[in-house]
Amino acid sequence: MRAAGAGSVLALVIDILMLSDGHLSLSRQMGFLGSFYDAQGRALLHGHLAVPAASASFEGFVIGGRTYTYFGLVPAILRLPILLVTHALDGRLTQLSMLLALIVLLVSGARAHWHVRELIRPGEPLGRAERAAVFLIALALGAGVPLFLVSWPVVYQEAELWGAALALAAVDGVLLVIERPTRRRIAWAGALSVLAINTRVSVGLGPVIALGILGLGLVARAIADSHEGSGPGARMARKLAALGPARPADSRRMAVFLAVAVVLAIGSYAAVNEAKFGSAFGIPFAAQVNTQVDPMQRLAVAANHGTLLGPKFLPTTLLAAVRPDALGVVRAFPFIGLPDSLPKVVGSVRFIALLPSLSAFTAMPLFCLLLLAGLPGLVRRRTALPLIGVLVATAAGFGATLSFASVATRYLADALPCLVLGSCAGLQVLVASSRMRSRAALRATVGAMAILTLAGIIINGSVGIVQQRLLAPTTSMPQRAAFVRAQDDVDRFLGRRPTGIHTGSQLPTRSLGPLGDLFILGRCAGLYVESFGGTWLPVERSGRSGLYELNVRFPTPRSVTVHEVLLSLREGARTTTVVVQGSDGKLVFSVEVAGRTVATGTPIAVVPGRPTPVTVSIDPLDGSWFLSVQLTGARTVVTARVPYDRLATETVGADPSDRRLVSFSGTIARVPETTPICLELARRAGLL
């Protein structure tokens, strides 16, 4: 346990460095993607499951006029003590929650490893090489896929991390039942299984199925004990009895307790699902807001008869999860990235998301190879059959994840209970084999484990930092710019010329290369990085790429009796104009196109005469352009769909094409936007 603890502490340090994203605080505001569980917790405090439609956004399911989310309740319940006493941390608990999940995962992994050892090699002396191997497994557990997950602390990654942590804790409880089934141990394993399945149902099914297998083994033992002879029924009962735990004092009674634990776990999930969606099992994807607004998901739901779950997705998702070449490169530091190609679709099935993703073999090479190396020896051990049953059950839990119409690296977290259990068993089988009796063989094994552990840390860390600093949609433009500058600094240090840079007069609507490639718009009017789905995220922008930074001194709202112009963009007969008007002591921002109002925001208070930063940004989305106006603190005050030509003539504070509109009565200073990183990259790449 000391060896596992040392590995866990080192892993935790690495995880915290990634989780903090270079900040000293672990309670940063993560936006609406970090607020789902807070909204669910507030709803629970008010005695219901429905959440405000705005807080659920596109992830909401509208059932009977109320909005629900599909996320499990447990992470929301864990927040309740804080939500009861303050609103100040709403939207700020994701990082702290993920840190707690990491601790649960690491502690559960260490305990599970010890209990696996007690099942395979009880009472064997613990040598130095084995302690080193235990250290490496703990390090690989914390700094493997979890390192990738914490790189983007949002609800999706948080759900995955908590699901894996609680499922592994429940698996550890199941191992205790195998060692010695008692009511207390079964109750503990059952309680953890309830938490796991109500956090993430797919991975949570693993320990629930494992409890069912143990119960089946005990029932078979009771039948075998009561039926003597060699008939087919007796022989089958004796074979199935090997799946149960060691002979308890009362097989029938322990089987009943296990059955109750299984029923409570599945029943609790079914009850919550019924309360939300009117169905004990299944998710009504047709009722999800995202199905209504995303044409790709709408087509997928229609093609799959109203669901996004089914065995027909397994060939594609399983291939993506096990392919050994699921690795790629990025144009600059850290050089290692996601695969360059999308997962190959097997058969005529439609997915909602096919993202370039790592596989189990590239994200967790140590666990995969230890499992494969030790599995033959484990199968040959008749006393290990209960452990094999748990291994199969956790694999079934990951299989439930693979039946979903989506491929992404984060889903690999659902394989952690199976791979951790299998790798620990594999190590113990290898240590117990006759070929490992020599010190040289043990040292070689530990050396190989160290290399595989380091490879996992480098791969997950590299992919995670690229996602965190470049590809995540919540990453700010200054953060991307700082990272691209750091990449160029590393290139200069290594004597490398910048690569992976594309140019053009218009922003592309498709992928041009691997994730992380750059695109220079015009003569450095803007610099963009390629993200998932062929989208291009801004690194640096200017007015020629749709970014207008203004420093505004607003007049007294009561004096703004008619529409006054902040900014106009003339494009022939179509002119886009941002206007403002006073209303009840506040200001209302609107957007007009060709003289017609297309969007109006809600009244907002401003301080007259004080310089207020205002950002007007025009961005592409699903083939259209959207203009947004933001005030200090990135608060969006109005958004509208508009036509856009990046060479449009801009006028600050007036619209010469529309005499109806009044020039701005306050003062506006146009803040010049520069693109120094783009210019330096273009110069070094020989593009200017």
C-alpha positions as CSV (number, residue, x, y, z in Angstrom):
1,M,0.0,0.0,0.0
2,R,2.9,2.3,0.6
3,A,4.2,1.6,-2.9
4,A,0.8,2.2,-4.4
5,G,0.4,5.3,-2.3
6,A,3.7,6.7,-3.6
7,G,2.7,6.1,-7.2
8,S,-0.7,7.6,-6.6
9,V,0.7,10.8,-5.0
10,L,3.0,11.3,-8.0
11,A,0.1,10.8,-10.4
12,L,-2.0,13.2,-8.4
13,V,0.7,15.9,-8.7
14,I,0.8,15.4,-12.5
15,D,-3.0,15.5,-12.6
16,I,-3.3,18.7,-10.6
17,L,-0.8,20.4,-12.8
18,M,-3.0,19.6,-15.8
19,L,-6.3,20.3,-14.0
20,S,-5.2,23.7,-12.8
21,D,-4.3,24.8,-16.4
22,G,-1.5,27.0,-15.0
23,H,-3.7,28.7,-12.4
24,L,-3.4,28.7,-8.7
25,S,-7.1,28.1,-8.2
26,L,-9.1,24.9,-8.6
27,S,-12.4,26.8,-8.4
28,R,-12.5,28.6,-11.7
29,Q,-15.8,29.4,-13.4
30,M,-16.1,26.8,-16.2
31,G,-19.2,28.3,-17.9
32,F,-22.4,26.4,-18.6
33,L,-20.5,23.2,-19.4
34,G,-19.4,23.2,-15.8
35,S,-22.8,24.0,-14.3
36,F,-25.0,21.0,-15.2
37,Y,-24.5,19.3,-11.8
38,D,-25.0,22.5,-9.9
39,A,-28.3,23.1,-11.6
40,Q,-29.3,19.5,-10.9
41,G,-28.3,19.9,-7.3
42,R,-30.4,23.0,-7.0
43,A,-33.4,21.2,-8.4
44,L,-32.9,18.4,-5.9
45,L,-32.9,20.9,-3.1
46,H,-36.3,22.1,-4.3
47,G,-37.6,18.5,-4.3
48,H,-37.7,17.7,-8.0
49,L,-35.6,16.5,-10.9
50,A,-36.5,19.1,-13.6
51,V,-33.8,21.8,-14.2
52,P,-34.2,25.2,-15.9
53,A,-34.2,24.9,-19.7
54,A,-31.5,27.5,-20.0
55,S,-29.1,25.6,-17.6
56,A,-29.6,22.3,-19.6
57,S,-29.2,24.1,-23.0
58,F,-28.9,21.7,-25.9
59,E,-28.3,18.7,-23.6
60,G,-31.8,19.0,-22.1
61,F,-34.7,16.6,-22.7
62,V,-38.1,18.2,-22.8
63,I,-40.6,15.8,-21.3
64,G,-44.1,17.0,-20.5
65,G,-43.1,20.6,-20.7
66,R,-40.2,20.1,-18.2
67,T,-36.5,19.8,-18.9
68,Y,-34.3,17.0,-17.6
69,T,-30.7,15.9,-18.2
70,Y,-29.4,12.4,-18.7
71,F,-26.4,12.8,-16.3
72,G,-26.4,10.7,-13.2
73,L,-27.5,12.2,-9.9
74,V,-24.5,11.2,-7.7
75,P,-22.1,14.1,-8.7
76,A,-24.9,16.5,-8.1
77,I,-25.8,14.9,-4.7
78,L,-22.1,15.3,-3.7
79,R,-22.4,19.0,-4.2
80,L,-25.4,19.4,-2.0
81,P,-23.5,20.3,1.2
82,I,-21.9,23.3,-0.6
83,L,-25.0,24.3,-2.5
84,L,-27.0,24.4,0.8
85,V,-24.8,27.2,2.2
86,T,-23.7,29.3,-0.8
87,H,-24.4,30.3,-4.4
88,A,-20.9,31.7,-4.8
89,L,-19.4,28.4,-6.1
90,D,-22.1,27.6,-8.6
91,G,-20.3,26.8,-11.8
92,R,-16.9,26.6,-9.9
93,L,-17.0,23.1,-8.5
94,T,-16.0,21.0,-11.5
95,Q,-12.3,21.0,-10.8
96,L,-12.7,20.3,-7.1
97,S,-15.2,17.5,-8.0
98,M,-12.7,15.9,-10.5
99,L,-9.9,16.1,-7.9
100,L,-12.1,14.2,-5.4
101,A,-12.9,11.7,-8.1
102,L,-9.2,11.2,-8.8
103,I,-8.6,10.5,-5.1
104,V,-11.4,7.9,-5.0
105,L,-10.0,6.3,-8.2
106,L,-6.5,6.0,-6.9
107,V,-7.5,4.7,-3.5
108,S,-9.9,2.2,-5.0
109,G,-7.2,1.1,-7.5
110,A,-4.6,0.5,-4.7
111,R,-7.2,-1.5,-2.6
112,A,-8.3,-3.5,-5.6
113,H,-4.7,-4.5,-6.4
114,W,-4.1,-5.7,-2.9
115,H,-7.3,-7.8,-2.9
116,V,-6.4,-9.3,-6.3
117,R,-3.0,-10.3,-4.9
118,E,-4.7,-11.9,-1.9
119,L,-6.9,-13.9,-4.2
120,I,-4.1,-15.1,-6.5
121,R,-1.0,-15.2,-4.2
122,P,-2.2,-15.1,-0.6
123,G,0.5,-14.7,1.9
124,E,3.4,-14.6,-0.6
125,P,6.3,-12.4,0.4
126,L,6.5,-8.9,-1.2
127,G,9.8,-8.3,-3.0
128,R,11.4,-5.1,-4.2
129,A,10.6,-5.7,-7.9
130,E,6.9,-6.3,-7.1
131,R,6.8,-3.1,-5.0
132,A,8.2,-1.2,-8.0
133,A,5.6,-2.8,-10.3
134,V,2.8,-1.8,-7.9
135,F,4.2,1.8,-7.9
136,L,4.1,1.9,-11.7
137,I,0.5,0.5,-11.9
138,A,-0.7,3.2,-9.5
139,L,1.2,5.9,-11.4
140,A,-0.2,4.6,-14.8
141,L,-3.8,4.6,-13.3
142,G,-3.7,8.2,-12.2
143,A,-1.6,9.7,-15.0
144,G,-3.1,7.7,-17.9
145,V,-6.6,8.4,-19.3
146,P,-7.5,10.5,-16.2
147,L,-4.7,12.9,-17.2
148,F,-6.5,13.4,-20.5
149,L,-9.9,13.8,-18.8
150,V,-8.7,16.6,-16.4
151,S,-7.3,18.6,-19.3
152,W,-10.8,19.9,-20.0
153,P,-12.8,20.1,-16.8
154,V,-16.3,20.1,-18.1
155,V,-19.4,17.9,-17.3
156,Y,-18.6,15.2,-19.9
157,Q,-15.1,14.5,-18.5
158,E,-16.3,14.8,-14.9
159,A,-19.1,12.2,-15.5
160,E,-16.5,9.8,-17.0
161,L,-14.1,10.3,-14.2
162,W,-16.6,9.8,-11.4
163,G,-18.1,6.8,-13.3
164,A,-14.8,5.1,-13.5
165,A,-13.9,6.0,-9.9
166,L,-17.1,4.7,-8.3
167,A,-17.2,1.6,-10.5
168,L,-13.7,0.7,-9.5
169,A,-14.6,1.3,-5.9
170,A,-17.6,-1.0,-6.3
171,V,-15.3,-3.6,-8.0
172,D,-13.1,-3.5,-5.0
173,G,-16.1,-4.1,-2.8
174,V,-17.0,-7.2,-5.0
175,L,-13.5,-8.5,-4.5
176,L,-14.0,-8.3,-0.7
177,V,-17.2,-10.4,-1.2
178,I,-15.2,-13.0,-3.1
179,E,-12.6,-13.2,-0.3
180,R,-15.3,-13.7,2.4
181,P,-19.0,-13.1,1.8
182,T,-20.7,-11.4,4.7
183,R,-23.8,-9.3,5.0
184,R,-21.7,-6.2,5.7
185,R,-19.4,-6.7,2.7
186,I,-22.3,-7.4,0.4
187,A,-24.1,-4.3,1.7
188,W,-20.9,-2.2,1.1
189,A,-20.4,-3.6,-2.5
190,G,-24.1,-3.0,-3.2
191,A,-24.1,0.5,-1.9
192,L,-21.1,1.4,-4.1
193,S,-22.8,-0.3,-7.1
194,V,-25.8,1.9,-6.5
195,L,-23.6,5.0,-6.6
196,A,-21.7,3.8,-9.7
197,I,-24.8,3.0,-11.8
198,N,-26.4,6.3,-10.8
199,T,-23.3,8.1,-11.9
200,R,-22.8,6.5,-15.3
201,V,-25.0,3.6,-16.1
202,S,-22.7,1.8,-18.6
203,V,-19.6,1.5,-16.5
204,G,-21.8,1.1,-13.4
205,L,-23.3,-2.0,-14.8
206,G,-20.0,-3.8,-14.5
207,P,-20.0,-4.3,-10.7
208,V,-23.8,-4.9,-10.7
209,I,-23.3,-7.8,-13.2
210,A,-20.4,-9.1,-11.1
211,L,-22.6,-9.2,-8.0
212,G,-25.1,-11.2,-10.0
213,I,-22.5,-13.6,-11.2
214,L,-21.4,-14.2,-7.6
215,G,-25.0,-14.8,-6.6
216,L,-25.4,-17.3,-9.4
217,G,-22.4,-19.1,-8.2
218,L,-23.7,-19.3,-4.7
219,V,-27.1,-20.6,-5.9
220,A,-25.3,-23.2,-8.0
221,R,-23.3,-24.3,-4.9
222,A,-26.5,-24.6,-2.8
223,I,-28.0,-26.8,-5.6
224,A,-24.9,-28.9,-5.9
225,D,-24.7,-29.4,-2.2
226,S,-28.4,-30.6,-2.1
227,H,-28.2,-32.9,-5.1
228,E,-25.7,-35.7,-4.9
229,G,-24.7,-37.8,-7.9
230,S,-23.3,-37.2,-11.4
231,G,-26.3,-36.2,-13.4
232,P,-26.1,-33.3,-16.0
233,G,-27.8,-30.9,-13.6
234,A,-25.4,-31.7,-10.7
235,R,-22.4,-31.4,-13.0
236,M,-23.6,-28.1,-14.4
237,A,-24.3,-26.8,-10.8
238,R,-20.8,-27.8,-9.7
239,K,-19.2,-25.9,-12.6
240,L,-21.2,-22.8,-12.0
241,A,-20.5,-23.0,-8.3
242,A,-16.9,-22.2,-9.2
243,L,-18.0,-18.7,-10.2
244,G,-19.1,-17.9,-6.6
245,P,-17.0,-16.8,-3.6
246,A,-15.3,-19.2,-1.3
247,R,-17.7,-21.5,0.5
248,P,-19.7,-19.4,2.9
249,A,-21.5,-20.6,6.0
250,D,-24.9,-20.2,4.3
251,S,-24.9,-20.1,0.4
252,R,-28.6,-19.6,0.1
253,R,-28.7,-16.7,2.5
254,M,-25.7,-14.9,1.0
255,A,-27.2,-15.5,-2.5
256,V,-30.4,-13.7,-1.3
257,F,-28.4,-10.8,0.0
258,L,-26.5,-10.5,-3.4
259,A,-29.8,-10.6,-5.3
260,V,-31.2,-7.8,-3.1
261,A,-28.0,-5.7,-3.8
262,V,-28.5,-6.3,-7.6
263,V,-32.2,-5.4,-7.5
264,L,-31.6,-2.3,-5.5
265,A,-28.9,-1.1,-7.8
266,I,-30.9,-1.6,-11.0
267,G,-34.1,-0.5,-9.4
268,S,-32.6,2.8,-8.2
269,Y,-31.5,3.6,-11.7
270,A,-34.8,2.5,-13.2
271,A,-36.8,4.6,-10.7
272,V,-34.8,7.8,-11.5
273,N,-35.1,7.1,-15.3
274,E,-38.8,6.5,-15.0
275,A,-39.2,9.8,-13.0
276,K,-37.3,11.7,-15.7
277,F,-38.3,10.1,-19.0
278,G,-41.3,8.0,-18.3
279,S,-39.4,4.9,-19.0
280,A,-37.4,2.6,-16.6
281,F,-34.7,2.0,-19.2
282,G,-33.7,3.8,-22.3
283,I,-33.2,7.5,-23.2
284,P,-35.7,9.4,-25.5
285,F,-33.2,11.0,-27.8
286,A,-36.0,12.3,-30.0
287,A,-37.0,14.6,-27.1
288,Q,-33.5,16.1,-26.7
289,V,-33.0,19.7,-27.6
290,N,-29.8,18.8,-29.5
291,T,-31.8,16.6,-31.8
292,Q,-34.0,19.5,-32.7
293,V,-31.1,21.9,-33.4
294,D,-28.4,19.6,-34.7
295,P,-29.2,18.2,-38.2
296,M,-26.6,15.4,-37.8
297,Q,-28.1,14.1,-34.6
298,R,-31.6,14.4,-36.0
299,L,-30.6,12.3,-39.0
300,A,-28.9,9.7,-36.8
301,V,-31.9,9.4,-34.4
302,A,-34.3,9.0,-37.4
303,A,-32.0,6.4,-39.0
304,N,-31.8,4.4,-35.8
305,H,-35.5,4.4,-35.1
306,G,-35.4,7.0,-32.3
307,T,-32.4,5.7,-30.4
308,L,-28.6,6.1,-30.4
309,L,-27.9,2.8,-28.7
310,G,-27.6,-0.7,-30.2
311,P,-25.3,-3.6,-31.0
312,K,-24.9,-2.4,-34.6
313,F,-22.5,0.3,-33.4
314,L,-20.2,-2.2,-31.7
315,P,-18.0,-3.2,-34.7
316,T,-17.1,0.4,-35.3
317,T,-16.6,1.5,-31.7
318,L,-14.8,-1.7,-30.7
319,L,-12.4,-1.4,-33.6
320,A,-11.7,2.2,-32.6
321,A,-11.1,1.2,-29.0
322,V,-8.6,-1.6,-29.7
323,R,-6.7,-0.5,-32.8
324,P,-3.0,-0.3,-32.0
325,D,-2.2,2.5,-34.4
326,A,-4.6,5.1,-32.9
327,L,-1.9,7.8,-32.6
328,G,-1.0,10.8,-34.7
329,V,1.2,13.9,-34.7
330,V,0.7,17.6,-34.4
331,R,2.6,20.2,-36.3
332,A,4.7,21.4,-33.3
333,F,5.2,20.8,-29.6
334,P,4.2,18.4,-28.0
335,F,4.4,16.6,-31.4
336,I,2.2,13.7,-30.3
337,G,-1.5,13.9,-31.0
338,L,-4.7,12.2,-31.9
339,P,-4.9,10.1,-35.1
340,D,-5.0,12.0,-38.4
341,S,-8.0,10.0,-39.7
342,L,-11.5,9.5,-38.4
343,P,-12.6,6.0,-37.0
344,K,-13.6,3.6,-39.8
345,V,-17.3,3.0,-39.9
346,V,-18.1,-0.7,-40.2
347,G,-21.4,-1.3,-41.9
348,S,-24.1,1.1,-42.9
349,V,-24.7,2.8,-39.6
350,R,-25.0,6.5,-38.8
351,F,-23.1,8.1,-35.9
352,I,-23.7,11.4,-34.2
353,A,-20.0,11.9,-33.5
354,L,-16.9,10.3,-34.9
355,L,-13.9,12.1,-33.5
356,P,-10.2,11.2,-33.9
357,S,-9.5,9.2,-30.8
358,L,-6.9,7.3,-28.9
359,S,-7.5,3.6,-28.3
360,A,-7.0,1.5,-25.2
361,F,-3.7,0.3,-26.5
362,T,-2.3,3.8,-27.1
363,A,-3.8,5.5,-24.0
364,M,-3.2,2.6,-21.6
365,P,-0.5,0.4,-23.0
366,L,0.7,-0.9,-19.7
367,F,-2.8,-2.2,-18.6
368,C,-3.6,-3.7,-22.0
369,L,-0.3,-5.7,-22.3
370,L,-0.3,-6.9,-18.7
371,L,-3.9,-8.1,-19.2
372,L,-3.0,-10.0,-22.3
373,A,0.2,-11.4,-20.8
374,G,-1.5,-12.7,-17.7
375,L,-4.9,-13.8,-19.0
376,P,-3.8,-17.3,-20.2
377,G,-2.3,-18.1,-16.8
378,L,-5.4,-16.6,-15.0
379,V,-7.7,-18.8,-17.0
380,R,-5.8,-21.9,-16.1
381,R,-6.3,-21.2,-12.4
382,R,-9.6,-22.8,-11.3
383,T,-9.5,-20.8,-8.1
384,A,-9.5,-17.6,-10.1
385,L,-12.8,-18.2,-11.8
386,P,-14.7,-15.7,-9.5
387,L,-12.1,-13.1,-10.5
388,I,-12.6,-14.0,-14.2
389,G,-16.3,-13.5,-13.7
390,V,-15.7,-10.0,-12.4
391,L,-13.4,-9.3,-15.3
392,V,-16.1,-10.4,-17.8
393,A,-18.7,-8.3,-15.9
394,T,-16.5,-5.1,-16.1
395,A,-15.9,-5.8,-19.8
396,A,-19.6,-6.0,-20.3
397,G,-19.9,-2.5,-18.7
398,F,-17.5,-1.1,-21.2
399,G,-19.4,-3.0,-23.9
400,A,-22.5,-1.0,-23.0
401,T,-20.5,2.2,-23.7
402,L,-19.4,0.8,-27.1
403,S,-23.1,0.4,-28.1
404,F,-23.5,4.2,-28.2
405,A,-23.4,6.0,-31.6
406,S,-20.3,8.1,-30.8
407,V,-16.5,7.7,-30.7
408,A,-14.4,9.9,-28.5
409,T,-11.3,9.4,-26.3
410,R,-13.1,10.1,-23.1
411,Y,-15.2,6.9,-23.4
412,L,-12.0,4.9,-22.7
413,A,-12.4,5.8,-19.0
414,D,-15.3,3.3,-18.9
415,A,-12.7,0.6,-19.7
416,L,-10.6,1.4,-16.6
417,P,-12.3,-1.0,-14.1
418,C,-11.8,-3.9,-16.5
419,L,-8.2,-2.9,-17.5
420,V,-7.1,-2.1,-13.9
421,L,-8.5,-5.4,-12.6
422,G,-7.0,-7.3,-15.5
423,S,-3.6,-5.7,-15.3
424,C,-3.3,-6.3,-11.5
425,A,-4.3,-9.9,-12.0
426,G,-1.9,-10.2,-15.0
427,L,1.0,-8.8,-12.9
428,Q,0.3,-11.3,-10.0
429,V,0.1,-14.2,-12.4
430,L,3.4,-13.2,-14.1
431,V,5.1,-12.8,-10.7
432,A,3.9,-16.2,-9.6
433,S,5.0,-18.0,-12.8
434,S,8.2,-20.0,-12.8
435,R,9.7,-17.9,-15.5
436,M,9.8,-14.9,-13.1
437,R,11.8,-16.6,-10.4
438,S,15.1,-15.0,-11.5
439,R,16.0,-11.4,-10.6
440,A,16.9,-10.6,-14.2
441,A,13.4,-11.6,-15.5
442,L,11.8,-9.5,-12.8
443,R,14.0,-6.5,-13.5
444,A,13.3,-6.8,-17.2
445,T,9.6,-6.9,-16.5
446,V,9.7,-3.9,-14.3
447,G,11.8,-2.0,-16.8
448,A,9.3,-2.7,-19.6
449,M,6.5,-1.6,-17.3
450,A,8.3,1.7,-16.6
451,I,8.7,2.3,-20.3
452,L,5.0,1.6,-21.0
453,T,4.0,3.8,-18.0
454,L,6.1,6.7,-19.3
455,A,4.6,6.2,-22.8
456,G,1.1,6.4,-21.4
457,I,1.9,9.6,-19.5
458,I,3.5,11.2,-22.5
459,I,0.6,10.3,-24.9
460,N,-2.2,11.3,-22.6
461,G,-0.4,14.4,-21.4
462,S,0.4,15.5,-25.0
463,V,-3.1,14.9,-26.3
464,G,-4.5,16.5,-23.1
465,I,-2.4,19.7,-23.3
466,V,-3.2,20.2,-27.0
467,Q,-6.9,19.8,-26.2
468,Q,-6.6,22.2,-23.2
469,R,-4.6,24.9,-24.9
470,L,-5.8,24.7,-28.5
471,L,-8.8,22.6,-29.4
472,A,-11.3,23.0,-26.6
473,P,-14.1,25.4,-27.6
474,T,-14.0,27.0,-24.1
475,T,-10.3,27.9,-24.5
476,S,-9.9,31.7,-24.9
477,M,-8.2,33.3,-27.8
478,P,-5.3,34.7,-25.7
479,Q,-4.7,31.2,-24.3
480,R,-4.5,29.8,-27.8
481,A,-2.2,32.6,-28.9
482,A,0.1,32.0,-25.9
483,F,0.4,28.3,-26.7
484,V,1.1,28.8,-30.4
485,R,3.8,31.3,-29.4
486,A,5.3,28.7,-27.1
487,Q,5.2,26.1,-29.9
488,D,7.1,28.5,-32.1
489,D,9.6,29.1,-29.4
490,V,10.2,25.4,-29.1
491,D,10.6,25.2,-32.9
492,R,13.2,28.0,-32.9
493,F,15.1,26.2,-30.0
494,L,15.1,23.0,-32.0
495,G,16.0,24.8,-35.3
496,R,12.7,23.7,-36.9
497,R,10.9,25.7,-39.5
498,P,7.2,26.2,-38.9
499,T,5.1,23.5,-40.6
500,G,1.4,22.6,-40.9
501,I,0.4,26.2,-41.9
502,H,-2.2,26.8,-44.6
503,T,-3.2,30.0,-46.2
504,G,-6.2,31.4,-48.1
505,S,-8.4,34.4,-48.6
506,Q,-11.4,32.8,-47.0
507,L,-11.7,30.7,-43.8
508,P,-12.0,27.0,-44.8
509,T,-15.3,25.1,-44.2
510,R,-13.5,21.7,-44.0
511,S,-10.4,20.0,-42.6
512,L,-7.1,20.7,-44.4
513,G,-4.8,18.5,-42.3
514,P,-4.2,17.1,-38.8
515,L,-5.8,18.6,-35.7
516,G,-3.7,21.6,-34.5
517,D,-2.7,22.8,-38.0
518,L,-2.9,26.6,-38.5
519,F,-4.6,28.7,-41.1
520,I,-3.5,32.2,-42.0
521,L,-6.4,34.3,-43.4
522,G,-5.4,36.8,-46.0
523,R,-2.2,38.7,-45.1
524,C,-2.5,37.8,-41.5
525,A,-6.0,39.2,-41.1
526,G,-6.5,36.3,-38.7
527,L,-4.8,33.1,-37.5
528,Y,-6.8,30.0,-36.8
529,V,-6.2,26.5,-35.5
530,E,-8.0,23.4,-36.9
531,S,-10.2,21.7,-34.3
532,F,-12.6,18.8,-34.3
533,G,-15.0,18.4,-37.2
534,G,-13.1,20.7,-39.5
535,T,-13.9,23.7,-37.4
536,W,-11.3,26.6,-37.1
537,L,-10.9,28.3,-33.8
538,P,-9.3,31.8,-33.6
539,V,-5.8,32.3,-32.3
540,E,-5.4,35.9,-33.4
541,R,-7.9,38.2,-35.2
542,S,-8.3,41.7,-36.6
543,G,-11.2,43.7,-38.1
544,R,-10.5,41.9,-41.4
545,S,-11.4,38.6,-39.8
546,G,-14.6,39.8,-38.0
547,L,-13.2,41.1,-34.7
548,Y,-13.9,44.7,-33.7
549,E,-12.6,45.9,-30.3
550,L,-14.1,49.2,-29.1
551,N,-13.5,51.4,-26.0
552,V,-16.9,53.1,-25.4
553,R,-17.9,55.9,-23.1
554,F,-21.7,55.6,-23.0
555,P,-24.0,58.6,-22.5
556,T,-26.7,58.6,-19.9
557,P,-29.3,56.0,-21.0
558,R,-32.2,58.4,-20.6
559,S,-30.6,60.7,-23.2
560,V,-30.5,57.9,-25.8
561,T,-34.1,58.2,-27.0
562,V,-33.6,56.8,-30.5
563,H,-31.3,54.1,-32.1
564,E,-27.7,55.3,-32.0
565,V,-25.1,53.5,-34.1
566,L,-22.1,51.8,-32.5
567,L,-20.7,50.1,-35.6
568,S,-21.8,49.6,-39.2
569,L,-20.4,47.2,-41.9
570,R,-21.4,48.2,-45.4
571,E,-21.7,45.4,-48.0
572,G,-23.4,47.0,-51.0
573,A,-27.2,46.9,-50.5
574,R,-26.8,44.9,-47.3
575,T,-25.5,46.7,-44.3
576,T,-25.1,45.2,-40.8
577,T,-25.4,47.8,-38.0
578,V,-25.1,47.5,-34.2
579,V,-27.3,50.1,-32.5
580,V,-28.2,51.0,-28.9
581,Q,-31.1,52.7,-27.3
582,G,-32.1,53.7,-23.8
583,S,-34.9,51.9,-21.9
584,D,-35.9,52.5,-18.3
585,G,-32.5,53.7,-17.3
586,K,-30.7,50.9,-19.1
587,L,-29.4,50.3,-22.6
588,V,-30.7,47.9,-25.1
589,F,-28.4,46.6,-27.9
590,S,-29.9,45.6,-31.3
591,V,-28.6,44.3,-34.6
592,E,-30.0,45.5,-37.9
593,V,-29.5,44.1,-41.4
594,A,-30.4,46.2,-44.4
595,G,-32.5,48.5,-42.1
596,R,-34.5,45.7,-40.5
597,T,-34.0,44.7,-36.8
598,V,-33.0,41.0,-36.6
599,A,-32.1,40.7,-32.9
600,T,-32.6,42.7,-29.7
601,G,-31.0,42.0,-26.4
602,T,-32.3,42.5,-22.9
603,P,-31.7,45.9,-21.1
604,I,-28.4,46.1,-19.4
605,A,-27.0,48.7,-16.9
606,V,-23.9,50.6,-17.8
607,V,-21.9,53.4,-16.1
608,P,-22.2,56.6,-18.1
609,G,-18.9,58.3,-19.0
610,R,-16.7,55.4,-17.8
611,P,-14.6,53.6,-20.5
612,T,-16.3,50.2,-21.3
613,P,-14.6,47.6,-23.5
614,V,-17.1,46.4,-26.1
615,T,-16.3,43.5,-28.5
616,V,-18.2,42.9,-31.7
617,S,-17.3,39.5,-33.1
618,I,-18.6,37.7,-36.3
619,D,-18.0,34.0,-36.3
620,P,-18.9,31.0,-38.5
621,L,-21.3,28.3,-37.3
622,D,-22.9,25.5,-39.3
623,G,-22.4,27.4,-42.6
624,S,-23.7,30.7,-41.4
625,W,-22.3,33.9,-39.8
626,F,-23.3,35.1,-36.3
627,L,-22.6,38.5,-34.8
628,S,-22.3,38.8,-31.0
629,V,-21.8,41.9,-28.9
630,Q,-19.9,41.4,-25.6
631,L,-19.3,43.9,-22.8
632,T,-16.7,43.8,-20.0
633,G,-16.4,40.3,-18.5
634,A,-17.3,38.5,-21.8
635,R,-21.0,39.0,-21.1
636,T,-22.9,38.6,-24.4
637,V,-25.7,41.2,-24.7
638,V,-27.0,40.3,-28.2
639,T,-26.4,37.7,-30.9
640,A,-27.7,37.7,-34.5
641,R,-27.3,35.8,-37.7
642,V,-25.9,38.2,-40.3
643,P,-24.4,38.3,-43.8
644,Y,-20.6,38.8,-43.7
645,D,-17.9,39.9,-46.1
646,R,-14.6,40.4,-44.3
647,L,-13.7,43.2,-46.8
648,A,-16.9,45.1,-45.8
649,T,-16.4,48.8,-45.1
650,E,-16.6,49.6,-41.4
651,T,-17.7,52.8,-39.8
652,V,-17.5,53.4,-36.1
653,G,-20.3,55.4,-34.5
654,A,-22.4,56.0,-37.6
655,D,-24.1,54.4,-40.6
656,P,-23.8,56.6,-43.7
657,S,-26.1,54.4,-45.6
658,D,-29.1,54.9,-43.3
659,R,-30.3,58.4,-42.5
660,R,-32.8,57.1,-40.0
661,L,-30.1,56.2,-37.6
662,V,-28.4,58.7,-35.3
663,S,-24.7,58.9,-34.8
664,F,-23.5,57.8,-31.4
665,S,-23.7,60.6,-28.8
666,G,-21.0,59.2,-26.6
667,T,-17.4,58.5,-27.6
668,I,-15.9,55.4,-29.2
669,A,-12.2,54.6,-29.6
670,R,-11.4,51.8,-32.1
671,V,-8.8,49.6,-30.4
672,P,-6.3,48.5,-33.1
673,E,-6.0,44.7,-33.3
674,T,-2.6,43.3,-34.3
675,T,-1.6,39.8,-35.2
676,P,2.1,39.6,-34.3
677,I,2.2,35.8,-33.8
678,C,0.7,35.3,-37.3
679,L,3.2,37.7,-38.8
680,E,6.2,36.0,-37.2
681,L,5.0,32.5,-38.2
682,A,4.4,33.6,-41.7
683,R,7.8,35.2,-41.9
684,R,9.6,32.2,-40.6
685,A,7.6,29.8,-42.8
686,G,8.4,32.0,-45.9
687,L,4.8,32.9,-46.6
688,L,5.3,36.7,-46.5
